[in-house]
C-alpha cells in the first residue's frame, strides 16, 4: 500500500481537532462536549495532515478503531471461537480534501497497524456500500428488519418459555448496564457473527444526552432470566405518537441477544405486548426462527441490509483459526491489491474441522479476490453464490463444491452490535 504524496498520517492526534472534523463531516446533533468526550473514548486514532508536517490547520481526514472480539465458526460439534479484531470507526474526510487520497492514507495507516498488531481480521460497519470493497473488505453478514403489531401471536410448537421471567429496566442505571454487558459478553461468545465490546464503550454508546432524546425516550432494556441466570436481553426505545386520540407509539429494539429459542420467544412476546405500543421493530437473520413463528418473511420483513464487513489480514492464520464443516483439499489463486504477501496460490486442506493453509505452486482450482474470503468467513454468504455473481473463477467445479461445503455453517451469522 502507498500513501498519497500530498498527505501524512499522524497517530494519536489532538482530540479536539479530531472531534472538529467528525463534527464537520457527520453534522450530528451531539453537543460539542459530547463529541469531544466520544472522541476521547476511541482508543486508536489517526489523522491526515499535509505531507510536509502538521502546521496546525484542520485535519484533512480522521479514522479510529476499537478493540473487540469476533465470534467465528467452530469445528463441527464444538463451540464457536472468538478472535481479536479491530473495528474501524469515525472515518471522515474534510469536505475540502475529498478525492485527493485522504481515505487511502487513512486505510493504509489503519490496516498496516492492524497487521503490526498481529490481527488476522479487521471489521467495520459501512456508511456507504461503495467505499470499502476496494480496500479488501466485503459484506460478511446481513439482517432484515421485522415490524410486528401489538399482541402479535407466535406459532412456536415445542418451545416452552416456562421458568423464564422478563423485566424492564432503565439502561442508564450503572448496575443495569453492567448486568447487560455481562450478558452481552456471555451470549456473544456462543453466537457466530457477534462482536464484543468493552464496558467503557458500551457505557458511551448507550449514553442518552438531552440532544439525543428529541421525540423519543431514553433507552431501556428487557432482561430475560431463568433460574437466576440472565439468558437474554433487548435494548429498546419507544417513540410516543398520538393519532385521533389513540396511541400510535412505536418500539425500536436496537440490540437483542438470547441463549436459546425459549429466551428469544419470551423476549419477543414481551416486546410486542408493551402498553400503548402499536408497532415493534426487530432485527433478524433470514433463517431466524422468529420469522417462521410469525408466519414467514412475506408477512413481516420490510427491509434488509448489510451488517458486518470483514477484511482478511493474515490469510493462513485467519483460515486456520475458524472451524470447517467438511473436509476439502483446494488450491486458491488469491488476489490482494493491498498486501502482496497474501496474493498468490494457497493450498487449503481441511480435515476433522480444522484447516492447514500453505503456499503451493500447484495449479489453482479457484481464483478469487481476498474479499471473497471475508464474505464467506462467517458462513453468511455461500461461495457458490459468489461464483454465480462472477466473483470466483472456477477451474475445478468439484473443488468449488467442496470448499463451499467446508465453509458453510449451520446457521447464518447474527447481526453484531454497532460500533
N, C-alpha and C positions, 0 to 999 in steps of 0.2 A: 504494500500500500504506500501511497505517497501523498504528502500534504501539499495543498496548493501553494505555489511560491509566494503569494500575497499574504499568507496567513501563518501565524504561530499559535501554538496551543499552550496555555498555562494550566497547571493543576492547582487545586485548592484556591480558586480565585476569591477576590473580595466579595463577601456575602451580599452587601447592599448593591453593588454594581451587578452582580449575578441576578439578584432579585429584580433589578430595574429592567433588565432585558426580558425576563419572564413576564413581568407586568405589561411591558410594551407588546410582546408577541401575542399573549393569550388574552389580554384585556378582560380579565375575570372580574368578579365583583368582590374579591377579597380586599380588605383594607391593607394599607402599606405595611403596617406592623405584622399582620398575619402572613403576608407574602415573605417578608424577611425571616420570620420565625420558621416557616416551612422550608425556606432555602437552607437555613442552618441545620435542619434535620436530615438533609441529603448527605450521606457520609462521603461520597466521592463525587467531585465536581470538576468540570473542565470549562474553560472559556477561551474563545478565539480572539486574538489581538492582531495588530499589524505585524508583518514578518520582521520588521526592524526592532520590535520590542513594544512594551506596554507604555504608551505615552499618557495614560490616564483618560483617553477618550472612551466612549461607550464600547462595551464588548460587542464584537461582531456576531457572536453566537455563543450558546451555552448548552451544556448537557450534564446530566447527573446519573448516578446509578445507586441502587440499593442492593445490599447483600441479602440473598434469600436462598431457600432450598426448593427444588422442584421434585415432585413425586413422579417417578418414571416406572414403566412396567417392570415387574419382577419375573423370575423364572416361573414356568407353569406350576401351579400348586403352591407357590411361595408368596411371600408378602412383597408389595411394591418397594422400590428403593428410592431414597432421597439423595439428590445430588446438589451441591452448591452451584448456584447460578448468579449472574449479575443481571439485575433488572434495569434496563435503560429507561430513563425518565427525564422530564424537564428539558426536553430538546427544544431549542428555539433559535431562530436566525433573525438578526436585526433587519427590519424592512429595507434598509438602505444597502444591504450587502447580500441580498438574495442572488442565487445563481452565480456566485463567484468562487465556489469551492469551500464555503464555510462548513456546510454539513459534512462534506468529505473529510475535512480536517478533524472535526469532532468525532466522526465514526472511526477514523484512523486511531485517534488517541484512546477512545473507549475500548475498541476491540483489541488493540495491542496491549493495553493494560490488562484486560481480561486474560489474555494468553500468558502474560507475565505472571499473573497470579495463579496460573495452573488450572484455570477453569476450563471445563470441556464444553460448556454451553452458555449462551447468552440469550436473554429473553426480553420481550417488550410487548406493550400494547400499542398498536399503531393508531395515530390520529388521522393518518391518510394512508390508504392502502397502496398507493402508487410509489411510495418513497423507499421502503426498506428492502424490497426484493433485490435491488442492485447491490446491497451490502451482504447478501447471502442469507438473509432472514426469509422465513416462509411461515405461512399460517399452519399451526400445529393442532389447534383446537377451535371448534365453533360451538355456538349455542343459539337457541331460539328463545324468544320471549313469549310467555303464555299470559293471557289475560282471562281471568276467571271471575264469574259473577258471584255475588254474595250467596252463601249457602250452597255452593257447588257440591254435587254428590260425586263420590268416588267409588267405582266398582273395583274393589281390590280383594278378590277371593283368596283366602289363605293367609292374608296379612292381618294380624291382630295387634291392636295398639293397647291391649290390656296391660296395666302396670306402668304405662308411660304417662307422665304428667307434663303439662306445659304451663309456663308462667311468663308474664310480660314484665320487663324491667326498663328503667331509664339507662341508656348506654353511657351517659355522661358520669354515672356513678363509678368511681375508680375501682371499686371492688367487683362490680358487674363486668367492667371492661377486662379486668384481669381474669375473671372466670371465663368470659367468652374467648379471650386469647388462648387460655389453656385448652379449651375445647377445640379451637381452630388448629392448634398445633397437633393435637392428638388425632383429629379427624382427617386433617390434610395428609398425614403420614400413610393413610390407607386408601387415598383417592388419587388415582393417576391423573395428572394434569394440574393438581393443586400446587400453589406456591405458598410457602410460609413466610411470614414477615415478623419483625421484631415487635415487642410490646410498645416500644417508643414510636415506631412508625404507625402502628395501629392507633395509638392514642392521638396522633396528629391527623391521621386520615379521618377519624371519626369525631374530631372536634366540631362543634356546631356554633361558630361565632354568629353574632346577630346578622352579619352580611349575608349568611347562607340560609337564613330562615324566612325569606320572603315567600309567602304563600305555602309554607309547609311547616311541619313540626320538627322538633329536634329528634334525633334518631332514638329508636327504642329497639329492644331485642326480645324475641320469644325464645325461651330455652326449653328444650325437651329433656327430661330426666327419667331414668329408670333405676330403681334400687339405689338411689343416692348418687348415681353417676350421670353426668351430662352426656347425652347421646345425640344431640343436635341443637342447632341454633339458627335463627333467622333474623337478620338485621333489617329494619324497616323504617319507612317514613310514611305518614299519612298526609294527604293534601285535602283540606276541607273545601267543600263546594256545596252550594245550595241552589236548587232549581225548583221553582213553583212550590216553595215551602217544604221541599223534601231534600234530604241529604243525597248528594251525588259524589261523596268523597271517594278518593282512590287510595290504595295502599301499594307502595312500591317496595318490593323485597330486594334490597341491594346486594345481599350476600346470604347464602344459606348452605349448610352442610349437615350431614347426618351419618350415623353409623350403620344403619340398616334400613330396610324398606318400612318397618314399623315406625321408626322415628321420623322418616320423611312423611309418611301418611299422617302422623299426629301433627306435625308442623303444618302441612297443607290444610288440614281441617281447621286448625286454629286460625291460620291466616285468612281463610275465606269465610270466617264467621265473626269477624270483628264488627261490633256495633257501628252503625252509620256508614260503613264502607260498602260501596256498591261494586267496585272492581278491584281485583288484586292481581298484580303483575309479578311474575316469577321467571327466572332464567332456567332453562333445561336443555339437555342434550337431545339429539334426535332419537336416541334409544331409551330415553328416560321413562321409567315406569309410570310416572305421573301423567304423561301423555295418554297412555292407554287406560289408566284408571278413569280418565275423563272422556274416553270415547274415541281417541285417536287425534292425530295432528290437525286434521281438517277442521276440527271444532274449536281449537284454542290458539294455535301458534299463528302470530301475525307478523313476526319479524325474526330474521336470522342474521347473525353477524359473526365476524371473526373474533376470536378471543386471544389466546396466547400465540405469539410469533417466536420461533426459535432459530438460533444460529449455531451451527456446529463449529466449534473452535479447535477441537482436538479429535479428529475423526476416529482413529483407532481406540482412543480412551473412551469416547462417547458411546461408540457402538458396543464396546466390551462391557460398559457399565450397566446397560439395561438388560432385561430378560428377553428371551427369544421363545416364541411359541411353537416353533418347529425346527427341525434340522435343515440346514442348507449348506451348499458349498458353491459360492458365486464370486466371479471376478467383476469388479466395478471399475469403470473408467470415469473418474470424478473430475469435474471442472470446478475450480475455485479461483475466481478472478482477483481475490484479495490476498490469499495466502498460498504461495506456490508449494509449500511443503505438504499441503493437503491434496494437491492435484495429482493426477496420475492413476495408476492401477493398484487396486487393493483387493486382496482375496479375503472374503468374509466366510468363515467356517463356523457354523453354529451347531453345537451338539449338546443335548440334555439341558437346554435352557440358557446356555452361555455361548458367547462368540469369541473367536480369536480373529484378529484383523491384522494382516501382514502385507507388506509390499510384494508385488509379483510382476514378472514380465510376461505372464501367460495372456493369451488373447482375452479381451473383455467380453463378458456375457451381456452386460448392460452399460450404457453410457448415460450420465446424468450430471446435473449441476449439484453443488453441495446443498442448495436449498431444498432439494427433494429429500435429502436425508433428514433435514429439520422438519419438513412437513410430515413425514411418516414416523418420526421418532416416538411419539406418544401413542401411536395407533389410531390417531384421529382421522388420518387420510390414507387411502389404500394406494399402494404402488401401482396396481393395475389401472386404477382410475387416472392417476397422473400420467401413465403411459398413453392412455387414450387421449389425454389433453396434448400429447406431443412433447411432454417433458422428459421422457425416458426413451433412449434409443435401445430397442430390444433386438439383440443379436441372437439370443437363445431364449425362445418363449418358455421353455421348461424352467430355466434359471429364474426368469421373472416370476413365474408362478410360485416357485419355491421360496424366493425371497419375500414375496408378498405374504405368503402364509406365515413365514417366520416373524415378520414384523407386526402381524395382526394381534389385536388384544381382545379379550372377552367383551369389554365394554368400551365406549368412547370416553376420551378424557373429559373430566369435568371442567367447567369454566373456572379460572382462577380468580382470586381476589384482585382488585385494582391496585396499582402501584405507580 
